Amino acid sequence: MILRKLVLIMMAAGLLVTGMNSCKPKPAAVEQTNVSYYRTLLFSETPWDLERGAYPLSAEDAKTVNNYKITVDDQKRLVSVEYNRNGILLDYSSMGAAKITYTYQDNLQLKHFFNQNGEPIERDGAFTFEYTLNNEGMRTALRFLDKEGKPVENRNKIHNWTWTKLPDGMIRELRYNLAGDSVVMNPFCPFYELRFSYNEKGHVARMANYDNDTLYNCTAENCGDIGVSYFQFVNNEAGDVLEFSVHNTTGRLSNLYWGWAKRVNTVDANGYVTETAMFDQDNEYLGGKNVPITQNEYDPHGALVRRTNMDADHQVINSPSDGVAYTEFQYDEQGRRTGTLRFDKDKVKIEDKK
């Protein structure tokens, strides 16, 4: 009788331990919580934005579809973004790198870039992007550092940026060189103070040029004959930019340096841009030596395989600048881009200039 009781007690203890163990979180489940996959990243016009994915994929789909693998830590802070397929890094992402990482030191967020071989690389002339975060975790400043950790300027002569959230919700951006002088966004958009507006989903809706608290009309040569004041963005529910237009202070369409004032994108169900149409400040298809319409084709993995130049009537044309009508991209079985071929409208191959 005593022996039988001991056996029953041991069996009960074993069941209790088994039950306790079954309640413990499995490593795979934790990893899945911290990792997510997306077909695309949201459009951005400022380094203030944090990388965000659109069009989520399952881990199983990510084995066969090009994706942005986003990893966060247990505090939900972004740790890395990898453009890959089935764990193989790919070097043609919208990030300008195959992979980016973030590390955290007190109130600093350090960003680094890597190629498809996992090797660290520079981006725009800088090796480290050092962000400063406030108590709420918002980015308030950024400066560029070289491999030795010394301050440097990027290709647009910018060393550091500052951001302030204004009472109206807009993000105010200023940029400075190593000498501490205020500098423009880039030579083709000579704006000093910018203010960004976002919609309720956090998608950028407007980028405006300000002089203190006054909406400012840039009349530099690059800003066309009627000046440029702000960029307007029309997004769909997923955050894809369907329309990108340029305006002066009165709201008129205004040409940028390249001659266009509006871009209209057609996006498919996966978030891929299948067509981009370009218009001038008269809201007419871009003319002259420009290509008004480009169409894109993708393979089942989501990789761009062909870009076609067209006129306003959707007829295939040779680009006036280089004679190219079709650009085709080649890949290996793992998704790495292996070559780029160019053809005129008669399908005659155009050799690269040496």
BELVENJO-V595788 format. One line per field, one symbol per residue. psi: psi as a letter, one per 20 degrees, with the letter a starting at -180 (. if undefined). A space follows every 50 residues. Layout:
BEGIN
psi: ???
END
This chain:
BEGIN
psi: ggggggghghgghghggggghiippqhhhgghhipqqqhrqqqqjqihqq ppqqmqqrhghihipprooppraijkqpgqpporpkioqqklriijrhqq qpqpodjqoppqqqaijjpqrqokjqhpooqpqahijqpiqpqpqahjjq prqaijkpgqqqqporhjiqoppqqqahijqprrgrhinmpfpqppqqai jjpphqoqpqodjppqopjrhijaijrpgqppppqahijpohpoqpqahi iqqppahiiqipppqppaijjpohqpppqaijkqqpbckrohppqqqqri ijpphppppqaijkppqpphhjjpgppqpqqahiippirpqpqaijkppo qqp.
END
